[in-house]
Amino acid sequence: MGIKEQIDVFLQSEAFGVVGASTDRHKYGNKVLRVYQQKGMRAIPVNPHEKEIEGVACVASVAGLPPEVKSISVITPPVVTEQIVDLAASKGINNVWMQPGAESPLAVEKCRRHGINVIADGSCILVVLGYHEH
């Protein structure tokens, strides 16, 4: 599969997890959540320290995501991303998009080992979906 096909498969999920979601509107963890909202897509923020972000109730971890979430955007430090991949695999998540800076060779390798469609080539969901500030 080429990157375009991988992205198309990622975007077929009914709902999306945003791991590393942030209340800070200047951070990528917030912008990724908002780009899903801008496109009318259901996104669930994953943050153990917040109750809600951008009006959406948070779940504390990947384990708390509802079953219709088959794709997650990951905006975490690489060492955390590596742990997220294991959680995603045990949860039955098929697609992991590591935002630039979240990826690590080990995290990518873990995805491949688990048969997860991984996007970690520097592609940015904000660019692909056409994020805009407002």
N, C-alpha and C positions, 0 to 999 in steps of 0.2 A: 504494500500500500504506500502510495506517495503521501506527502504531507497534506495535500488538499483533501484526499480521501479520508485521512485520519481525522482531520478537522470536521469534515462532514459527519463522520460516525460519532464523534464527540458531541456534536450539536444536536443529535437525534434524541438525547435523553429528555424525558418528561420534565425533569427538574435537575438542578445543578447545586452542588455543594461548593461553597467558597471558603476554603480552609486558610485561615490567617486573615479573616475579615477584620476590619478595623473601623472604629468610630471616627478616626481622623480622616476627614475628607481629602486631605493632601496625599494620603498613602495609597499605594496600589491595592492593598487589601480592601479599601473602601471603593475605589474606582472600579475594580472588577465586579463587585456586587452591583454597583450602580449601572454598569453597562448591560448586565443581564436585565435589570429593571427597565432601562431605556428601551430595550428591544422587546419588552413584554414577556420575558422569559422568567419562569419561577426559579428563584435562587434562595438558598438557605445558608445564612452565615454560620460558620463554625468558629467559635471563640469561647474558651472556658471562663473568661473573665467578664463577659458582657451578657445582659439579658436580651437586648435587641439592638440591631444596627439598621439604620435607614428604614425604621418602621417594621422590620421583620424580626420575629423571635429567633434567637440564636440557639444552636445546640452546642453542647460542651465539647463534643468530639465527633469524629467521623462515625463512630459506633452509633451515635444518636440520630444520624440522617435517616429520613424515611426511605422505604424500599424503592420508590420510583426514581431516586437519585442514582443514576448509572454513570454520571460524569462529575468529576470534581476539578475545580481550579485550585491550584496550590500556590500560595504566596507566603512561604515560610522559609526560614534559613535551611540550607541544604541538609544539615544534620537532623532537623525536624522532619523534612520531606521524606527522608529515608524511613522514619518510623510511620509516617502517614501512609506510605505505600503498603506496608504490612497490614495496617488497619483496613485500608481500602480493599485489599485482596480478600481478607476474611469477611468483609461486609458484602462482597459480590459486586463491587464497583468495577466496571469494565474499562473506563477511560480516565486517565489522569493527565491533566495539562499543567505542566510546571512552568509558571511564569518565569521570564528571564531573571536569573539570580536565585531561584529556588531549587534548581536542578543540581544533581551531582551524579557522577558516573555510577555510583552504587545504587542510587534511587532509580535510575533508568534501567540498570541491570535487573533490579528486583521486579520492576514492572514487566520486563520481558520474560523473566522466569515465571511470573504469575499469569502470563498471557494477557496482560493489560495493554490496551492501546495507549501508548505514551507519546505525548507531544512535549518535547524538551529541546527543540532545535533553535530556540531563540524566538520562535513565533510568539506574538503577544496578542492575547484575546482582545485587548482594547483596540488594537489596530484592525484585527479581523472583523470584529463586530461594529467598528466605527464609533467608539466612545466620543462623547463631547461634553464639555463642562457646561453647566447652565445654572 
